[in-house]
Amino acid sequence: MWDETFEQLLRKHLSLMEAEDELTADINLRDFGLDSMGMVALMSSLEEAYGVRFVDDALQVENFATPETLWNTLAAMR
C-alpha cells in the first residue's frame, strides 16, 4: 500500500473528495475531480516529492485511473 505522502498529495488534487471520504485502492480518480490539468499538477508534485521522472510510458491516462494504478506506476519508477 502507499505511504502518507502519496495520500496527502493525491487528496490535494481530488477536488470532489471530502476529508472523511476513504481513499481506497480502486476508486475512480476522475469521479473525484482529477481532470487532465489536475493530472499534470499531480504528476509534478509526485516527481518532486519522490525524485522521479514520469517517462513517456507512464504518461498514459490509464496510469492515473485509480490510486492503486498510480501508486504502482510510481513504485516502478522508484
N, C-alpha and C positions, 0 to 999 in steps of 0.2 A: 504494500500500500504506500501511498505517497506521504511526504513529510508536511510539516506545518507551514513551511514557506510556500510550497506549491499551493496548498489550500487557500492561504491568505491571498496570494496573487490571483488565483483563479476567481475567488469570490469578488475581488475588486472589479473584475471585468464582467460580472454577471449581474446586470442592472435589474433583472426581474427576480433575483433570488433574495429572499428575506433572511435576516440574520438567524432566525430559528429554523430555517429550512436545512435539512440534512443534505450534505453533498455526498451522494452515493456514486459508485463507480460507473453506473450505467445511465445516468441522466443525460438527456439530450441538451448540450450546452446552448444550442440555438434557441431552444424553448425557454431558456432563462436569460436570453438577451445578448448572447455572443454573436455579433454580426461580423462582417468582413473587416471593418475598421477596428473592432474590438480584438479580432484575431491578431492583427498586426501589432497592436499595442501590447497584447498579452505575450506574443512571441518575443517582443523586445524586452519586456520585463523578465521573462524566463531566461533569455540569453544573458542578461546582466546578472541575475541572481545566481545562475548556475555555471557561468563561464563557458557557455556552449554557443554554437552557431547552428541555426536551422539551415540545413543544406537543401538543395532542390527537392530531393526525395521526401523530405519531412514537411514540405510546404503544401501538402495536399489537404484539402478541406476535410477529408475523412479522418485525418490525424487530430483534428480539433472537434470531433463529434461528441465524445464523452470524456469525462475526467480520466478514465482508465486508458483510453487510446492515446490521449495526450501525454499522460504520465509515462506510458510505455515508450512512446516516441522520444520523450525527453531522456528517459533512462538509457535508451540505446545510444544516445549521443554522448552520454557522460562516460 
